[in-house]
C-alpha cells in the first residue's frame, strides 16, 4: 500500500478505529515466527502510529482552543456585569 493511500484512508478514521487497527497489527506481529515476513507490517504500524499521534495533537489543540474561547467568554460576561 502506498504511503499516500495509507494517509488518505486513515485520516478519515476515528482515533478508536486507528487504535483498533494498530492492535490488530500488533497481534499479527506477535504471532509471526519469521520476522522477515513482518517488515511491511512493522512499517505500516509505524505509519499508523504517526497518524494517530498527529490526530491526538490536533484534538489536544482543538480542546485547548475551545477551552480558551470559553474562558474568554466567561471573563467578558463577568466584566460586562
Chimera marker file (.cmm) of the C-alpha trace (Angstrom):
<marker_set name="trace">
<marker id="1" x="0.000" y="0.000" z="0.000" r="1" g="1" b="0" radius="0.5"/>
<marker id="2" x="1.353" y="3.387" z="-0.945" r="1" g="1" b="0" radius="0.5"/>
<marker id="3" x="2.034" y="5.855" z="1.853" r="1" g="1" b="0" radius="0.5"/>
<marker id="4" x="-0.307" y="8.482" z="0.373" r="1" g="1" b="0" radius="0.5"/>
<marker id="5" x="-3.134" y="5.936" z="0.152" r="1" g="1" b="0" radius="0.5"/>
<marker id="6" x="-2.483" y="4.917" z="3.740" r="1" g="1" b="0" radius="0.5"/>
<marker id="7" x="-2.648" y="8.544" z="4.863" r="1" g="1" b="0" radius="0.5"/>
<marker id="8" x="-5.826" y="9.299" z="2.928" r="1" g="1" b="0" radius="0.5"/>
<marker id="9" x="-7.549" y="6.108" z="4.066" r="1" g="1" b="0" radius="0.5"/>
<marker id="10" x="-6.655" y="6.604" z="7.711" r="1" g="1" b="0" radius="0.5"/>
<marker id="11" x="-7.050" y="10.365" z="8.103" r="1" g="1" b="0" radius="0.5"/>
<marker id="12" x="-10.803" y="9.897" z="7.933" r="1" g="1" b="0" radius="0.5"/>
<marker id="13" x="-10.796" y="7.182" z="10.616" r="1" g="1" b="0" radius="0.5"/>
<marker id="14" x="-11.509" y="7.911" z="14.252" r="1" g="1" b="0" radius="0.5"/>
<marker id="15" x="-8.914" y="7.522" z="16.980" r="1" g="1" b="0" radius="0.5"/>
<marker id="16" x="-10.723" y="4.395" z="18.143" r="1" g="1" b="0" radius="0.5"/>
<marker id="17" x="-10.643" y="2.832" z="14.672" r="1" g="1" b="0" radius="0.5"/>
<marker id="18" x="-6.942" y="3.588" z="14.261" r="1" g="1" b="0" radius="0.5"/>
<marker id="19" x="-6.188" y="2.153" z="17.705" r="1" g="1" b="0" radius="0.5"/>
<marker id="20" x="-8.146" y="-0.991" z="16.861" r="1" g="1" b="0" radius="0.5"/>
<marker id="21" x="-6.242" y="-1.419" z="13.588" r="1" g="1" b="0" radius="0.5"/>
<marker id="22" x="-2.905" y="-0.893" z="15.350" r="1" g="1" b="0" radius="0.5"/>
<marker id="23" x="-3.806" y="-3.506" z="17.963" r="1" g="1" b="0" radius="0.5"/>
<marker id="24" x="-4.723" y="-5.994" z="15.233" r="1" g="1" b="0" radius="0.5"/>
<marker id="25" x="-1.358" y="-5.474" z="13.543" r="1" g="1" b="0" radius="0.5"/>
<marker id="26" x="0.437" y="-5.928" z="16.872" r="1" g="1" b="0" radius="0.5"/>
<marker id="27" x="-1.384" y="-9.228" z="17.483" r="1" g="1" b="0" radius="0.5"/>
<marker id="28" x="-0.482" y="-10.392" z="13.983" r="1" g="1" b="0" radius="0.5"/>
<marker id="29" x="3.178" y="-9.449" z="14.542" r="1" g="1" b="0" radius="0.5"/>
<marker id="30" x="3.294" y="-11.202" z="17.910" r="1" g="1" b="0" radius="0.5"/>
<marker id="31" x="2.134" y="-14.448" z="16.270" r="1" g="1" b="0" radius="0.5"/>
<marker id="32" x="4.545" y="-14.211" z="13.322" r="1" g="1" b="0" radius="0.5"/>
<marker id="33" x="7.534" y="-16.526" z="13.659" r="1" g="1" b="0" radius="0.5"/>
<marker id="34" x="9.545" y="-15.203" z="10.725" r="1" g="1" b="0" radius="0.5"/>
<marker id="35" x="10.429" y="-11.571" z="11.339" r="1" g="1" b="0" radius="0.5"/>
<marker id="36" x="11.498" y="-11.079" z="7.730" r="1" g="1" b="0" radius="0.5"/>
<marker id="37" x="7.867" y="-11.555" z="6.707" r="1" g="1" b="0" radius="0.5"/>
<marker id="38" x="6.805" y="-8.847" z="9.142" r="1" g="1" b="0" radius="0.5"/>
<marker id="39" x="8.712" y="-5.870" z="7.743" r="1" g="1" b="0" radius="0.5"/>
<marker id="40" x="5.755" y="-4.465" z="5.784" r="1" g="1" b="0" radius="0.5"/>
<marker id="41" x="3.505" y="-4.789" z="8.807" r="1" g="1" b="0" radius="0.5"/>
<marker id="42" x="6.068" y="-3.026" z="11.023" r="1" g="1" b="0" radius="0.5"/>
<marker id="43" x="6.317" y="-0.182" z="8.528" r="1" g="1" b="0" radius="0.5"/>
<marker id="44" x="2.539" y="0.095" z="8.342" r="1" g="1" b="0" radius="0.5"/>
<marker id="45" x="2.384" y="0.075" z="12.150" r="1" g="1" b="0" radius="0.5"/>
<marker id="46" x="4.879" y="2.942" z="12.372" r="1" g="1" b="0" radius="0.5"/>
<marker id="47" x="2.932" y="4.996" z="9.812" r="1" g="1" b="0" radius="0.5"/>
<marker id="48" x="-0.356" y="4.361" z="11.598" r="1" g="1" b="0" radius="0.5"/>
<marker id="49" x="1.239" y="5.334" z="14.885" r="1" g="1" b="0" radius="0.5"/>
<marker id="50" x="2.412" y="8.631" z="13.358" r="1" g="1" b="0" radius="0.5"/>
<marker id="51" x="-1.088" y="9.319" z="12.020" r="1" g="1" b="0" radius="0.5"/>
<marker id="52" x="-2.573" y="8.521" z="15.434" r="1" g="1" b="0" radius="0.5"/>
<marker id="53" x="-0.087" y="10.804" z="17.165" r="1" g="1" b="0" radius="0.5"/>
<marker id="54" x="-0.927" y="13.694" z="14.805" r="1" g="1" b="0" radius="0.5"/>
<marker id="55" x="-4.648" y="13.180" z="15.428" r="1" g="1" b="0" radius="0.5"/>
<marker id="56" x="-4.067" y="13.299" z="19.198" r="1" g="1" b="0" radius="0.5"/>
<marker id="57" x="-2.074" y="16.505" z="18.827" r="1" g="1" b="0" radius="0.5"/>
<marker id="58" x="-4.794" y="18.059" z="16.671" r="1" g="1" b="0" radius="0.5"/>
<marker id="59" x="-7.534" y="17.057" z="19.122" r="1" g="1" b="0" radius="0.5"/>
<marker id="60" x="-5.487" y="18.415" z="22.023" r="1" g="1" b="0" radius="0.5"/>
<marker id="61" x="-5.012" y="21.713" z="20.208" r="1" g="1" b="0" radius="0.5"/>
<marker id="62" x="-8.756" y="21.920" z="19.469" r="1" g="1" b="0" radius="0.5"/>
<marker id="63" x="-9.596" y="21.243" z="23.112" r="1" g="1" b="0" radius="0.5"/>
<marker id="64" x="-7.171" y="23.957" z="24.223" r="1" g="1" b="0" radius="0.5"/>
<marker id="65" x="-8.604" y="26.473" z="21.763" r="1" g="1" b="0" radius="0.5"/>
<marker id="66" x="-12.195" y="25.680" z="22.766" r="1" g="1" b="0" radius="0.5"/>
<marker id="67" x="-11.326" y="25.980" z="26.442" r="1" g="1" b="0" radius="0.5"/>
<marker id="68" x="-9.601" y="29.303" z="25.860" r="1" g="1" b="0" radius="0.5"/>
<marker id="69" x="-12.638" y="30.627" z="23.974" r="1" g="1" b="0" radius="0.5"/>
<marker id="70" x="-14.981" y="29.527" z="26.766" r="1" g="1" b="0" radius="0.5"/>
<marker id="71" x="-12.785" y="31.168" z="29.409" r="1" g="1" b="0" radius="0.5"/>
<marker id="72" x="-12.660" y="34.399" z="27.398" r="1" g="1" b="0" radius="0.5"/>
<marker id="73" x="-16.440" y="34.325" z="27.024" r="1" g="1" b="0" radius="0.5"/>
<marker id="74" x="-16.900" y="33.876" z="30.787" r="1" g="1" b="0" radius="0.5"/>
<marker id="75" x="-14.433" y="36.673" z="31.552" r="1" g="1" b="0" radius="0.5"/>
<marker id="76" x="-16.174" y="39.031" z="29.111" r="1" g="1" b="0" radius="0.5"/>
<marker id="77" x="-19.604" y="38.291" z="30.568" r="1" g="1" b="0" radius="0.5"/>
<marker id="78" x="-18.317" y="38.929" z="34.108" r="1" g="1" b="0" radius="0.5"/>
<marker id="79" x="-16.690" y="42.193" z="33.021" r="1" g="1" b="0" radius="0.5"/>
<marker id="80" x="-19.970" y="43.388" z="31.469" r="1" g="1" b="0" radius="0.5"/>
<marker id="81" x="-21.812" y="42.977" z="34.778" r="1" g="1" b="0" radius="0.5"/>
<link id1="1" id2="2" r="1" g="1" b="0" radius="0.2"/>
<link id1="2" id2="3" r="1" g="1" b="0" radius="0.2"/>
<link id1="3" id2="4" r="1" g="1" b="0" radius="0.2"/>
<link id1="4" id2="5" r="1" g="1" b="0" radius="0.2"/>
<link id1="5" id2="6" r="1" g="1" b="0" radius="0.2"/>
<link id1="6" id2="7" r="1" g="1" b="0" radius="0.2"/>
<link id1="7" id2="8" r="1" g="1" b="0" radius="0.2"/>
<link id1="8" id2="9" r="1" g="1" b="0" radius="0.2"/>
<link id1="9" id2="10" r="1" g="1" b="0" radius="0.2"/>
<link id1="10" id2="11" r="1" g="1" b="0" radius="0.2"/>
<link id1="11" id2="12" r="1" g="1" b="0" radius="0.2"/>
<link id1="12" id2="13" r="1" g="1" b="0" radius="0.2"/>
<link id1="13" id2="14" r="1" g="1" b="0" radius="0.2"/>
<link id1="14" id2="15" r="1" g="1" b="0" radius="0.2"/>
<link id1="15" id2="16" r="1" g="1" b="0" radius="0.2"/>
<link id1="16" id2="17" r="1" g="1" b="0" radius="0.2"/>
<link id1="17" id2="18" r="1" g="1" b="0" radius="0.2"/>
<link id1="18" id2="19" r="1" g="1" b="0" radius="0.2"/>
<link id1="19" id2="20" r="1" g="1" b="0" radius="0.2"/>
<link id1="20" id2="21" r="1" g="1" b="0" radius="0.2"/>
<link id1="21" id2="22" r="1" g="1" b="0" radius="0.2"/>
<link id1="22" id2="23" r="1" g="1" b="0" radius="0.2"/>
<link id1="23" id2="24" r="1" g="1" b="0" radius="0.2"/>
<link id1="24" id2="25" r="1" g="1" b="0" radius="0.2"/>
<link id1="25" id2="26" r="1" g="1" b="0" radius="0.2"/>
<link id1="26" id2="27" r="1" g="1" b="0" radius="0.2"/>
<link id1="27" id2="28" r="1" g="1" b="0" radius="0.2"/>
<link id1="28" id2="29" r="1" g="1" b="0" radius="0.2"/>
<link id1="29" id2="30" r="1" g="1" b="0" radius="0.2"/>
<link id1="30" id2="31" r="1" g="1" b="0" radius="0.2"/>
<link id1="31" id2="32" r="1" g="1" b="0" radius="0.2"/>
<link id1="32" id2="33" r="1" g="1" b="0" radius="0.2"/>
<link id1="33" id2="34" r="1" g="1" b="0" radius="0.2"/>
<link id1="34" id2="35" r="1" g="1" b="0" radius="0.2"/>
<link id1="35" id2="36" r="1" g="1" b="0" radius="0.2"/>
<link id1="36" id2="37" r="1" g="1" b="0" radius="0.2"/>
<link id1="37" id2="38" r="1" g="1" b="0" radius="0.2"/>
<link id1="38" id2="39" r="1" g="1" b="0" radius="0.2"/>
<link id1="39" id2="40" r="1" g="1" b="0" radius="0.2"/>
<link id1="40" id2="41" r="1" g="1" b="0" radius="0.2"/>
<link id1="41" id2="42" r="1" g="1" b="0" radius="0.2"/>
<link id1="42" id2="43" r="1" g="1" b="0" radius="0.2"/>
<link id1="43" id2="44" r="1" g="1" b="0" radius="0.2"/>
<link id1="44" id2="45" r="1" g="1" b="0" radius="0.2"/>
<link id1="45" id2="46" r="1" g="1" b="0" radius="0.2"/>
<link id1="46" id2="47" r="1" g="1" b="0" radius="0.2"/>
<link id1="47" id2="48" r="1" g="1" b="0" radius="0.2"/>
<link id1="48" id2="49" r="1" g="1" b="0" radius="0.2"/>
<link id1="49" id2="50" r="1" g="1" b="0" radius="0.2"/>
<link id1="50" id2="51" r="1" g="1" b="0" radius="0.2"/>
<link id1="51" id2="52" r="1" g="1" b="0" radius="0.2"/>
<link id1="52" id2="53" r="1" g="1" b="0" radius="0.2"/>
<link id1="53" id2="54" r="1" g="1" b="0" radius="0.2"/>
<link id1="54" id2="55" r="1" g="1" b="0" radius="0.2"/>
<link id1="55" id2="56" r="1" g="1" b="0" radius="0.2"/>
<link id1="56" id2="57" r="1" g="1" b="0" radius="0.2"/>
<link id1="57" id2="58" r="1" g="1" b="0" radius="0.2"/>
<link id1="58" id2="59" r="1" g="1" b="0" radius="0.2"/>
<link id1="59" id2="60" r="1" g="1" b="0" radius="0.2"/>
<link id1="60" id2="61" r="1" g="1" b="0" radius="0.2"/>
<link id1="61" id2="62" r="1" g="1" b="0" radius="0.2"/>
<link id1="62" id2="63" r="1" g="1" b="0" radius="0.2"/>
<link id1="63" id2="64" r="1" g="1" b="0" radius="0.2"/>
<link id1="64" id2="65" r="1" g="1" b="0" radius="0.2"/>
<link id1="65" id2="66" r="1" g="1" b="0" radius="0.2"/>
<link id1="66" id2="67" r="1" g="1" b="0" radius="0.2"/>
<link id1="67" id2="68" r="1" g="1" b="0" radius="0.2"/>
<link id1="68" id2="69" r="1" g="1" b="0" radius="0.2"/>
<link id1="69" id2="70" r="1" g="1" b="0" radius="0.2"/>
<link id1="70" id2="71" r="1" g="1" b="0" radius="0.2"/>
<link id1="71" id2="72" r="1" g="1" b="0" radius="0.2"/>
<link id1="72" id2="73" r="1" g="1" b="0" radius="0.2"/>
<link id1="73" id2="74" r="1" g="1" b="0" radius="0.2"/>
<link id1="74" id2="75" r="1" g="1" b="0" radius="0.2"/>
<link id1="75" id2="76" r="1" g="1" b="0" radius="0.2"/>
<link id1="76" id2="77" r="1" g="1" b="0" radius="0.2"/>
<link id1="77" id2="78" r="1" g="1" b="0" radius="0.2"/>
<link id1="78" id2="79" r="1" g="1" b="0" radius="0.2"/>
<link id1="79" id2="80" r="1" g="1" b="0" radius="0.2"/>
<link id1="80" id2="81" r="1" g="1" b="0" radius="0.2"/>
</marker_set>
